[in-house]
Amino acid sequence: MTKVTVWNENRHEQKNPVVREVYPEGIHGAIASFLQEAGYATATATLDEPEHGLTDEVLENTDVLVWWGHLAHEEVSDEIVQKVQQRVLDGMGLIVLHSGHFSKIFKTLMGTSCDLKWREADEKERLWVIDPSHPIAEGISEFIELEREEMYGEHFDIPAPDELVFTSWFEGGEVFRSGCTYKRGNGKVFYFRPGHETYPTYHHKDIQRVIVNAVNWAKPVDRKRPVYGNAQPLEKITVKN
C-alpha cells in the first residue's frame, strides 16, 4: 500500500476562525481523510512538531509527501529541506499545493524564485484540462470550476514543466499554469495550484480526485537510484600505443 504523509504548517487553523470552520481537522486532516478513503495509508505532520514531523523514520516510510504551506515558509529548517530533497532524488513523490509554490523545498527543487501575481477577490476559477490523456486528469471532464478562489497569475517564475496538465482562467482575466509535473532524480513532483485556506476547495470532489490521481502518479518506481562517480569499464579496453 502506498504510504502518504500530508504536511501542513497548521498556522492558519490556529489564527483564523474562518479556516477552523472550513477545516475543523486542519487542512492536513481534510486531505489525509480523502486520501485514506481512496485506499492510501496516510499520516500527517505539522510545522511545530519536533523536526516538523519529518523525522528520518517518517521520511524513510513515506512514498509520497503532500505539502501545504503559506505563512511560515522561512521557519522550515534548512536541514529538513535538504533531507526532503534527498528523498525526492531517491524516488519519493512530492505533491506541492497552492502557496507551497513559495516553500523552501519547491524553490530548491525548481532553482527559481517561483514568484507570481496574486489577488484575493472571491473570484471564479476555471481549471482547464490541458493534457486529457494524463493519468493525473483521469476522471476529470474538460474543466473544474471553483466559484471562489484566490487568483494566481502569470508570469509564474518556474522552469518549463515536463508536462502541463491544468491551466487556470480567473474571473478577473488572468491565466496560470496550475498543474505542472517535474522529474527530479528518481522522484516525481506535481505542483497543483488551488487551495486557499478560507475556501472549501479541498472538499471539492474533482480537486480531491486530482490529488488522489497525483499520489498514484508520483509514487516511487521499484528501482534504485543510478550509481554515480568513477566507473569500471564493462568491456576490456585495448591499450593503444
Buried (B, 14 or more C-beta within 10 A) or exposed (E): EBBBBBBBBBBBBEEBEEBBEBBEEBBBBBBBBBBBEBEBBBBBBBBEBEBBBBBEEBBEEBBBBBBBBBBBBEEBEEEBBEBBBEBBBBBBBBBBBBBBBBBBBBBBBBEEEBEBEEEEEEBBBBBBBBBEEBEBBBEBEEBBEBEBBBBBBEEBEBEEBEBBBBBBBBBEEBBBBBBBBBEBBBBBBBBBBBBBBBBBBBEBEBBBBBBBBBBBBBBBEEEEEEEEEEEEEEEEEEEEE
